[in-house]
Amino acid sequence: MAPAFFHGFVLAIGLILPLGVQNFFVFSRGALGKRFSTVFPVVVTASLCDTLLILLAVYGVSLVVMSFIWVKTALLIAGLVFLVYMGFVTWKSKSDRQSADAGELGLARSIGFTAMISLLNPHAILDTVGVIGTSSMDYKGSVRIAYTAGCLLVSWLWFASLALAGRFIGMKDKNGRLLGSLNKVSAVVMWAAAIYLLRSFW
């Protein structure tokens, strides 16, 4: 069981560490928050979304769904529209921490954005199915559970670490210039991801 757990752990690290929209968003929420508790719901949402995708991939449900061309096309279009919209919202957003802790509506929007960034990314789904799902076919029973647990552990540790790193950077940025630049970089990453999706669509 230990080799399977380690396999899942290392495999998930290779998939989740590369720079992406989801990682940037979690990091920026951590940097903008006054306290870690304000970004905790975002961390949990991102982790739960990854947990859902991994479980679907390991147990084959997503592989069946993604075999339909219209499903992949719908995901590409939805992801493209959302990334363009989210890029504009992020570019124009304020860099002060007060706006990041803007009460229940702000919290709901942050959770919603996190879920959409996590679930409306066709390439993330395809990578999860193609790599994690395919690799899980070598395991059965409790060994497959150990493999899955290794993958899931990476997601939860990684997003918590990203938020904490963002919190640390945010505390050092007294004048807010770095946070303002971070919003711009996040927006550019989202637009770049949208362009990549558009190229894939054509």
PyMOL commands that set and color helices and strands:
alter all, ss='L'
color gray80, all
select helices_A, chain A and resi 2-16+21-32+36-58+61-65+69-92+97-100+103-119+122-136+141-172+177-201
alter helices_A, ss='H'
color red, helices_A
deselect
rebuild
show_as cartoon
